Amino acid sequence: TIAKDQSISRCTNQPDYGTCGFKNFVVRWYFDKAAGICKPFVYSGCGGNTNRFVTKRKCEAFCQ
């Protein structure tokens, strides 16, 4: 289904830093499929993709 495909892609996309530049950046978490773990990355605050979680715990709960 579309919902299942979207949830799978949420954990397989490469991290996307967004389009706002880094003036107001925040740390977010993404799932690194190759490593099988969640890793932090710098997010600009807008744009990007769905492989982005507010906490490591939320990333792990969704993707592992």
Steps between C-alpha positions, in 0.01 A plus 500: 500500500603863468515549878729197538726620217524845660591356840770281343644794304499709816773271635693456174538858372835670542496785753392827340622816671214708359488830318518773765877528535661451839415820683242329724608138473388225738627148563270226377538124461486284187517126446819387324385188316852375423609522864162396639498779759365850555749784469482873568520759223464875465161608364441852372140516622302474174478277197676167509342157496322274746809315629520754781407447864504732800663241728717193461238298687227593249731411211580162653135425581393574142788347302653217700 
